[in-house]
Amino acid sequence: PGMKAAMSSAGEANCAMIGGSLSAARQLDGSVIGMCALPNGKRCSEQSLAAGSCGSY
């Protein structure tokens, strides 16, 4: 349950809007970030997705 809380609703909406699915990914330092699995098979952090730096979907 705690991992879901790390993802923003905006990140989830952005990911869903492009046909992706959002999940949580634990980092080496123990922090958790939202990752969007894109339709083309690539994964992108929700921060990078919001910044527009994930390339084409």
C-alpha positions in Angstrom: 0.0 0.0 0.0 2.8 2.5 0.8 4.3 2.1 -2.7 1.1 3.3 -4.4 1.2 6.5 -2.3 4.5 7.5 -3.9 2.8 8.0 -7.3 1.0 11.2 -8.1 -2.4 11.3 -9.6 -1.1 13.6 -12.3 1.6 11.0 -13.2 -1.0 8.3 -13.3 -3.3 10.4 -15.6 -0.4 11.3 -17.9 0.7 7.6 -18.2 -2.9 6.4 -18.8 -3.5 9.2 -21.4 -0.7 7.7 -23.6 -1.9 4.2 -23.2 0.7 3.2 -20.5 0.3 1.6 -17.1 1.8 3.1 -14.0 3.6 1.0 -11.3 6.0 1.6 -8.4 9.7 0.9 -8.7 11.9 0.7 -5.6 15.3 2.5 -6.1 18.6 1.3 -4.7 18.4 4.0 -1.9 15.0 2.5 -0.8 12.9 5.3 -2.3 10.0 4.5 -4.5 9.2 6.2 -7.8 6.3 5.9 -10.3 7.3 4.2 -13.5 5.1 4.2 -16.6 5.3 1.2 -18.9 4.8 2.7 -22.3 2.9 1.0 -25.2 6.2 0.6 -27.1 7.6 -1.5 -24.3 9.8 1.2 -22.8 9.6 2.3 -19.2 9.8 5.9 -18.1 9.7 7.6 -14.7 6.6 9.7 -14.1 8.9 12.7 -13.6 10.6 12.3 -17.0 7.1 11.7 -18.6 5.9 15.0 -17.1 9.0 16.8 -18.3 8.5 15.4 -21.9 11.9 13.6 -21.9 10.7 10.1 -22.7 10.8 10.4 -26.4 8.1 8.9 -28.6 5.6 6.4 -27.2 
